[in-house]
Amino acid sequence: MVFGWSKKKEEKKSEEIPSQKQIRLSDVSEIIRQILELRTLQILSDIKSIRDSTEPLIKELIMIGNTLEKDNLQVDEIDKHLRIIVVRGKQQVIDMIKKDAMHLPNIASYDDAENTSAILNQMLKKIGDVLGRQTRVIHIFAKKYAEKLKEILLQMNSNHVKIQQLLKNHDDSKLTSAEILESIKEIHGVENNLVKKEQRINEIRSYVDSLDKKIISIEDLIKKIETSDEYEKFLDLKQILDEFTIKKNQIKHEIDSQFTKISRPLSRYEYASSMDKEQKHLLSQLIKDPFDVLLSKNRDSIILILENVRKGISSGSISVKDQEKSFSQITETEEALDGFIKQVNDFVDKKQNIENQMGILEPDELSDLTRDLKNALSNKKDSELKIKTFQVEINEDHSSIKKLISDVEVKLRTFSNTVYAITY
């Protein structure tokens, strides 16, 4: 136990009504600095005052130690064994006072204040421990010193508690001020981001304006091309070419219908005979899509394939249900072959002629302009999306700044006991 003293209950302070003041955000840092400086000076002054009131107590404690050292406490009249205990206890108290009851340093800085608190704390702990162990000796055999020691140590402990509270208040103030300054730094960071984002929006808007001009220019050029006589002729030829596709389908259907009649023997001939690579490819096309190979240069090879199929049927190497019908369909195909080839050649020639005319009339720059227009419209859409994204972020940043300012106002009230309304 500590030598009979305890902490006093803190008195409840009457709550002050904070005053209200309007300031700019840029004023906050200076207000913090000034208040913290004044509080530090006030705390140092208060601790110095407490230190000065503690020094006489330490001197008095030393005097008690000196007096106690000279006092034999009338131990000659008590039991020998008890006398040894009393003398030893008395000496421990005297040694402790000589060693640990030291003068406190002068208060010139905050470090001095912290050092004073540490010294006083250590002093009270050591004195309290020794007096606690020797409490019976002091109270029974040195009763005239006991009350005075208790009184001195109670006051010293009370003073130490006050110093600790002042230091804690100062640390709390420093912590709050650091939090406020960090919030201001964060606000400035958000502000810088806002400036960059708004600048980026302006840059993108300028880019979109340039795209709008480019789009109008390209559309005008395309319109000029599309309203020209050459382009109208080009479209007419394109329509004719589209109609030719229908014609091709008609010819193709007629050819496919004829070759379908002999598709079975043709397929069996493909597997039953040995041909060179070119003939094999030609036969495969006749089975799959004869239109593309019905050309004048392939006529003799096609006739040869058809005759070989006829021979295969005759020899039995190619089996069919009805030989006569198959012979008739092969003959029919051979007789129609020249007509088919002529239709295909005429189609290819006319198609090529139309495409050649279109190649002459087609404006070379139209495809480039169309591509450029597509890219410009795509870039404009992407840019407008970026602007919307930045605007959402800017709104969030403004909300963040408002919240940070509100936090600063709350902490400023705690820090200064003044209600600050920050204009921004």
SULPEBEL-V787686 format. One record per backbone hydrogen bond with DSSP energy under -1.0 kcal/mol. NH is the residue of the N-H (numbers start at 0). CO is the residue of the C=O. If there is no record, write none. Layout:
((NH:CO) (NH:CO))
This chain:
((3:1) (20:418) (22:420) (24:422) (26:23) (27:24) (30:26) (31:27) (32:28) (33:29) (34:30) (35:31) (36:32) (37:33) (38:34) (39:35) (40:36) (41:37) (42:38) (43:39) (44:40) (45:41) (46:42) (47:43) (48:44) (49:45) (50:46) (51:47) (52:48) (53:49) (54:50) (57:53) (58:54) (59:55) (60:56) (61:57) (62:58) (63:59) (64:60) (65:61) (66:62) (67:63) (68:64) (69:65) (74:71) (76:73) (77:74) (82:78) (83:79) (84:80) (85:81) (86:82) (87:83) (88:84) (89:85) (90:86) (91:87) (92:88) (93:89) (94:90) (95:91) (96:92) (97:93) (98:94) (99:95) (100:96) (101:99) (112:108) (113:109) (114:110) (115:111) (116:112) (117:113) (118:114) (119:115) (120:116) (121:117) (122:118) (123:119) (124:120) (125:121) (126:122) (127:123) (128:124) (129:125) (130:126) (131:127) (132:128) (133:129) (137:133) (138:134) (139:135) (140:136) (141:137) (144:141) (145:141) (146:142) (148:144) (149:145) (150:146) (151:147) (152:148) (153:149) (154:150) (155:151) (156:152) (157:153) (158:154) (159:155) (160:156) (161:157) (162:158) (163:159) (164:160) (165:161) (166:162) (167:163) (168:164) (169:165) (170:166) (171:167) (172:168) (173:169) (174:170) (175:171) (176:172) (177:173) (178:174) (179:175) (180:176) (181:177) (182:178) (183:179) (184:180) (185:181) (186:182) (187:183) (188:184) (189:185) (190:186) (191:187) (192:188) (193:189) (194:190) (195:191) (196:192) (197:193) (198:194) (199:195) (200:196) (201:197) (202:198) (203:199) (204:200) (205:201) (206:202) (207:203) (208:204) (209:205) (210:206) (211:207) (212:208) (213:209) (214:210) (215:211) (216:212) (217:213) (218:214) (219:215) (220:216) (221:217) (222:218) (223:219) (224:220) (225:221) (226:222) (227:224) (231:227) (232:228) (233:229) (234:230) (235:231) (236:232) (237:233) (238:234) (239:235) (240:236) (241:237) (242:238) (243:239) (244:240) (246:242) (247:243) (248:244) (249:245) (250:246) (251:247) (252:248) (253:249) (254:250) (255:251) (256:252) (257:253) (258:254) (259:255) (262:259) (265:261) (266:262) (267:263) (268:264) (269:265) (270:266) (271:267) (272:268) (279:275) (280:276) (281:277) (282:278) (283:279) (284:280) (285:281) (286:282) (287:283) (288:284) (292:289) (294:292) (297:294) (298:295) (301:297) (302:298) (303:299) (304:300) (305:301) (306:302) (307:303) (308:304) (309:305) (310:306) (311:307) (312:308) (313:309) (314:310) (317:311) (325:321) (326:322) (327:323) (328:324) (329:325) (330:326) (331:327) (332:328) (333:329) (334:330) (335:331) (339:335) (340:336) (341:337) (342:338) (343:339) (344:340) (345:341) (346:342) (347:343) (348:344) (349:345) (350:346) (351:347) (352:348) (353:349) (354:350) (355:351) (356:352) (357:353) (358:354) (359:355) (360:356) (361:357) (365:362) (368:364) (369:365) (370:366) (371:367) (372:368) (373:369) (374:370) (375:371) (376:372) (377:373) (378:374) (379:375) (380:376) (381:377) (382:378) (383:379) (384:380) (385:381) (386:382) (387:383) (388:384) (389:385) (390:386) (391:387) (392:388) (393:389) (394:390) (395:391) (396:392) (397:393) (398:394) (399:395) (400:396) (401:397) (402:398) (403:399) (404:400) (405:401) (406:402) (407:403) (408:404) (409:405) (410:406) (411:407) (412:408) (413:409) (414:410) (415:411) (416:412) (418:18) (420:20) (422:22))
